[in-house]
Amino acid sequence: MNSYLALGIAIIAEVIATTALKSSDSFSRLVPSIITVAGYGTALYFLTVTMKSIPTGVTYAIWSGLGIVLISITSFFFHNQKIDLWGMVGMALIIAGVVVLNLFSQSTMH
C-alpha cells in the first residue's frame, strides 16, 4: 500500500474518531463511543503502516498538522464551534509547515 494513502486513511479515521469522541458525551452514548474506539484503532493501525517507509517525525507532523485543521473544520459543522481569525492564521501556518516539509525537506520520501 502507498504510504501516503495509508497516512490519509489514518488522518481521516482520526478525524472521524475525534468528532465522535465529542459526540460520545464522555462515552455515555453507545454509537459515538463505538465509532471513537474503531476510528482510533483504524488510525493507529494505518499510522504504523505509514511509518514503515516514512520517518516518524515526518509522519507525525503531517498526521497531527492536518488532523488539527480537519478537526477544526468538522467541529465547525458538527458541533457549531467557531474559529476566529487568529485560529485561521495559526491553521494556515500549520498547513504551510506541512507543505514546506513535503516539498523542501530531504527527510520525506517521494
Wavefront OBJ file of the C-alpha trace (Angstrom):
o trace
v 0.000 0.000 0.000
v 1.187 3.503 -0.789
v 2.478 5.139 2.399
v 0.761 8.450 1.750
v -2.541 6.670 1.087
v -2.160 4.860 4.425
v -1.398 8.198 6.081
v -4.505 9.733 4.505
v -6.639 6.894 5.835
v -5.078 7.340 9.289
v -5.846 11.065 9.251
v -9.446 10.591 8.129
v -10.026 7.849 10.721
v -8.588 10.061 13.461
v -10.787 12.997 12.449
v -13.877 10.774 12.472
v -12.880 9.324 15.854
v -12.238 12.722 17.422
v -15.503 14.126 16.093
v -17.333 11.103 17.515
v -15.439 11.498 20.811
v -17.063 14.901 21.336
v -20.450 13.375 20.452
v -19.925 10.417 22.799
v -20.531 12.680 25.812
v -17.757 11.083 27.904
v -18.560 7.620 26.495
v -22.148 7.779 27.749
v -23.619 7.406 24.234
v -23.069 3.981 22.656
v -22.842 4.642 18.906
v -20.430 7.598 19.049
v -18.353 5.661 21.604
v -18.055 2.669 19.265
v -17.139 4.960 16.351
v -14.477 6.593 18.544
v -12.792 3.331 19.519
v -12.981 1.888 15.994
v -11.723 5.139 14.469
v -8.710 5.436 16.746
v -7.870 1.763 16.236
v -8.009 2.224 12.477
v -5.973 5.430 12.659
v -3.222 3.841 14.724
v -3.050 0.760 12.502
v -2.641 2.834 9.330
v -0.180 5.107 11.118
v 2.041 2.060 11.753
v 1.753 1.100 8.070
v 2.877 4.613 7.152
v 5.864 4.502 9.493
v 7.322 1.507 7.664
v 8.584 3.860 4.959
v 8.120 7.482 6.083
v 10.211 8.741 9.018
v 8.330 9.003 12.310
v 8.802 12.766 12.717
v 7.569 13.494 9.210
v 4.620 11.117 9.600
v 3.597 12.684 12.884
v 3.998 16.251 11.600
v 1.672 15.575 8.680
v -0.782 13.497 10.744
v -1.094 15.970 13.589
v -0.967 19.119 11.446
v -3.655 18.068 9.016
v -5.626 16.491 11.851
v -5.765 19.825 13.708
v -7.059 21.639 10.657
v -9.616 18.973 9.704
v -10.872 18.604 13.287
v -11.403 22.364 13.446
v -13.395 22.269 10.220
v -15.540 19.289 11.256
v -16.108 20.828 14.696
v -17.405 23.946 12.992
v -20.002 21.932 11.048
v -20.902 19.181 13.533
v -20.544 20.940 16.889
v -21.070 24.598 15.956
v -17.621 25.574 17.230
v -16.363 28.868 15.849
v -12.857 29.597 14.563
v -11.616 33.169 14.945
v -9.162 34.996 12.690
v -6.102 34.051 14.750
v -7.212 30.428 14.762
v -7.371 30.504 10.968
v -3.962 32.186 10.775
v -2.491 29.503 13.018
v -4.006 26.725 10.919
v -2.691 28.356 7.740
v 0.779 28.295 9.295
v 0.350 24.606 10.114
v -0.620 23.878 6.503
v 2.351 25.938 5.291
v 4.643 23.926 7.552
v 3.352 20.621 6.185
v 3.786 21.877 2.601
v 7.346 23.094 3.289
v 8.186 19.791 4.954
v 6.940 17.800 1.972
v 8.318 19.998 -0.792
v 11.715 21.010 0.534
v 12.832 18.649 3.288
v 15.206 15.814 2.464
v 13.581 13.839 5.305
v 10.497 12.903 3.303
v 10.105 10.010 0.912
v 8.910 10.883 -2.604
l 1 2 3 4 5 6 7 8 9 10 11 12 13 14 15 16 17 18 19 20 21 22 23 24 25 26 27 28 29 30 31 32 33 34 35 36 37 38 39 40 41 42 43 44 45 46 47 48 49 50 51 52 53 54 55 56 57 58 59 60 61 62 63 64 65 66 67 68 69 70 71 72 73 74 75 76 77 78 79 80 81 82 83 84 85 86 87 88 89 90 91 92 93 94 95 96 97 98 99 100 101 102 103 104 105 106 107 108 109 110
